[in-house]
Amino acid sequence: MATDPFSLFDQWFAEARAAEINDPEAMALATADEMGQPSVRMVLLKGHGPEGFVFYTNEQSAKGEQLAANPRASLLFHWKTLRRQLRIEGMVERVPGAQADIYFA
């Protein structure tokens, strides 16, 4: 098993893409507002690498407003076919420039 977490993610994601029938890039995104009220919804992974995990959002959505007020989030991948889950936690930031509605977690 890989010791680098990003290499391990690459390996597991490749396995999920080969095994999962529907949406291996689907992930649950959990955020909380400024009062700490949690909220979770499904989003799609748009990219990943050592600098983070990329997903799209609308800044005026509840999710975008929560991330602006509290830039912390959790991601959860559940690959049922593989009987595997992967949880990621961290800071979220807006990517500048042409990728205006992309966030890293």
Steps between C-alpha positions, in 0.01 A plus 500: 500500500625849415628709791441833326130590547471653152650190337260285700209718388613467136509121539162475674334745260626300201356185658169679564483626141545142378254343745222752569208498260385854579693814590822387669583873522192569717588620847313635798606855589435609858520866596381706796373855520639770729282366786636148455182357345618210280377432148588220261432444132635300208739663252732368230877493516634706208872456564754403762868508577747584777354852522152371577166379372297709257125541481275766351256719688295813459621770739140617558377151595463394862815290455696796359384729780587240765848456353552878498397526867679186617767374256520148640342193346497123499474274198387139502533257213297179531585235246242236582625243248844508661355516855723800556460852639747784499463810716688826439494807724658838458497863403322618188610785277377656182717450197574838339467598137341299224379228737288745695248254642738224605601427857770282646441300816 
